[in-house]
Amino acid sequence: MRSLSPISAALTAALVTLFFSAQPRRALAQVDTIRLKDHRLNTATLKPGMRQYLVYFQMPKSPKTLRYWLWLRDTKIETRNGEKVFVTTQHWYGSDTMSYRTGYSVNRVKDFSPVYHSETVGGKLGAYNWDADKIKGADTVTLNTKKDFALNFTEANFNWNLDIETFEMLPLAAGKTFAINFYDAGFGKPEYIIYKVTGSEVISTLDNQKVDCWKLVNEAEHNGQKSVETFWISKKNHEFLKEEDSFGGMYRYKVKMPGAAANLLQRFAGR
């Protein structure tokens, strides 16, 4: 992955892999289990529209460099085959073409169950038809590198690529712990992931506005190294505003951009 930063391609790839492949601990007892059949997500709190996030990596051993991405996530409500669905499109922009990736997900409005998911990473497309009991490569999608993929499920699960949107629908409250049955399409198997509400914090947004947020935390281990993800979701509007992660002496930050941020998709050709 080439960029203006002096960080090597191998190190950059390893950094991204560490943050996106670390597998959190399995669920423990006495938690609020978030399963599709229980309809515990409040889908009414997921508001359609464009969300933009500035994402940047900090490596304290390289104090003069940062790695940046801009993530665009646009959610719409559509009707397909007589059923209301959320359609979420993702675009990730970095400093070179190899940083670019896209995602396209369809979920039922009634319970956020996945129907379809596709993503393009490193120029390779993976597309899947997603059901309650299985996921299969979409064999009608041109150039789908995952057309022969198939995995049966023992129970229905949620799309881990839409974790931000899922968090905005959780019934957050003090002292709660959630186990969410997530699956990352095309990789491994579904797993219950633990997220704990560790407290609340008032953070500052545009014009120094103060917003009271729940702090949602996930702790994980990967190859013997601990990682911690912390998410700030506003209490009033269920809005994902900030994230801070740490892993192996590295840090990742994600901050929601104000609504005044330009919609880059309107000016990119061939998107």
N, C-alpha and C positions, 0 to 999 in steps of 0.2 A: 504494500500500500504506500505509494509515493506521495510526499507532501513537502511543504516548505520547511517543516520542522526537521531538525537533524536526527530525530528518533528514527532508528532503522526500521525497515519494513518488517523484519522478523519480530522485533520487540513490539511494534504497534499491533501486529496481528495477535501476538501473545496477550497483550494488554486487553484487547477487545474480547478475546476468547475467555480470559479469566473472569471478566465481569458477566458474560452472557452464558457461560457454561457451568458456573459453580452450582452445584446441586444442593439446595437447602435440606435441612433435616426433615425427617418424616414426622407426621402428626403424632402428638401425645394425647393422653386422655384429658377429659374435662376441657374441651375447647368447643367453640361454635363451629360446627362443620358446615361448610358452604358446598352443597351439592345441588345439582340441577333439579332433582326431583322435589326438593324442599322449597324452591322458589323464594329464597331468602334475600336475593339481590333486589334492591329497589330500582328497577330499570327506569322509573320516572325521573330519577335524579341525574341520569346521563343525558346531558343537553347536547343536541346536534350543533355542529359548527366546527370551525377551524381552531385547532390548538397548536401553538408553536412553542418549542422548547429549545433553549440554548443548552447544549451538553458539552462539558469540557472535562478533560482528564488532567490531573496534577500528579507529577512524580517528584517528590521532595528532593530526590537525588539529582534532579535536573531543574534547578530553581529558576532558570531563565526560559523555559519552554512550557507550552500547554498544547493539548490536542483538542480541536473544536469540531463539533457537529451542530447542525441545525435540524431538528426533527419537526416535521409537519404531520399532524394527524387530523384528518377531516372526517367527521361522522355525520351521516345523513340518515333519515328515516325514509324508506321506500316500501312499496307494496310489490311483492313477488308471489305469483301463484295464489293471490288472494290473501296473503299473510304479510303483516307488518314486519320489516326487518331493519336492523341497523346495518349500514354499509360504511365501513371504516377504511379509509385509504391512508397509507403512510408513505412519506418520502423522507429519506435521510440524506442530507447533503454534508459533505466534508470538503477538504481542500483539493481533492483530485477525483477522477472518475471512478476509481476503485473503491472509494469511500461510499459511493452512492448505492442505496438500496431502497426497495419499495416493498409495500405490503398492501394486500387487499383482502378484507375479511367481511363475511356476511354472517350475522347472528340474529336469531329471532328476538323480537322486542319483548315477547311475553316472559322470557326467562334467560335471555342472553345465550342460549344454546348455539354452538357453532354449526353453520351450514356449509361454509366454504372458506378456504383460506389459500392465498397464494403469496409468494414473496420472491423477489429477485435479489440475489446477493452475489457479488462478484460476476455479474452478467449471467448467472445461471438461474433459471426459473424453476420453482417448485410449486405445484398446484395440487390441492387436495379437496375432495368431497368428504364432508365431515358429518357423521351420524352419531346417534347416541351409543351405538354398540360397535362402531368401527370407523376407521379413517382409511381412505384409499386415494391413490394418485388419480388425478382427473385425466383419463386417457383421451379425452376429446380436446384438450388444451394443447395447442401447437408448441413444440419445443420444450415440453414439460420433462425435466430431468428426473422427476419423481413419479412418472406415470405407472411404474411397476410396483410402487410402494403400497403396502397394505399392513394394517395392524388392527386386531380385534381388541375391544375394550371389555372389561368386566363391569364397568359402570360408566355413565355419561360424565363428561368433564368439560372444563372451560379452556379457552384459547389463551395460552400464556403470553402470546404476542400482544394481547390486549389487557395486560395487567393494570395499566394506568386507568383505563375505562372501568375495569372491574373494581378497583379500589374506590372509585367515586360512587359506586352503588352499594358498598358495604354498610351494614347498620352499625357504624362506629359508635363506641361509647367507652367510658373510662373502665379500665381493667379487663376489657374483652380480649380474647385470643381467638383467631380464626384459623381454620385449616381449609384451604381451598384446593380442590382437585383440579390442578392445572396440567396441561399437556403442551409441549413445544412441538408443533407439527413436524413430523419426519425424523425426530430424534428421541431415542430412549423410549420410556413408557410414562404414562400419566403418574402423577405423584401428588400426595397431599402436602402442601407447602404451608408452613406455620408463619403467621403474621400476628404480632402482639401490639396492642395499643399500650404504649409505655407512659403516656401522659399527654399533656397538651402544651402548646407554646404559642405566644402571640408573635407573629412575624410582620415585617414591614414590606409593603408592596409599593406601587407607583404613588408618587406624591406623599410618601411616608405614611400611607394608610396602614392601620393596624388591623390584622386579621387573626382571629383566634383559630388555631388548627389542632387537630388530633395528630399525634406522632405515631406512625405505624412502622414497626421494626421487624425485619427478618434477619436472622443469624444463620450462617451456613458454614460448611467446611468443604474445601476442595484440595485434594492431595495434601491433607494435613494442615492447610492454612485456613484461618478463619476469615470470613467476610461478613460485613454488616451493611445492611441497606436500611436507610431511614427515610420515610415518606411523610410529607406534611400535607394534610387534606383539610380544607377549611370546614369548620363546624356548620356554618350557616348555609353555604351553597354547595357543599360536597365537591369542592373544586381542588384538584391535584395541583399544588403550587410549587413544590420543591422536593428535591431528592438529594441525599448525600450518601455515597457508598465508599467503603474502604476495603481493600484487599491487597495483601502482600506488600504493604508500604505504599500503595498507590491509592488515589482518590478519584472518584467520579462525581460530578455535580450536574444536576439538571434543574433548570429554573424556567418556569412558564413565562413566556413573553407577553407583554401587554397586547390588548386588542388592536392597538395602532400599528403593530408590526406588519410590514407589507406582505401580501400574499405572493410569494415568489412564483407560484405555479402559473400565474397569469402572464408571466414574462419569460418563462422558459419554453423554448421550442422543442418539439419532439418528446414531450414528457410522457 
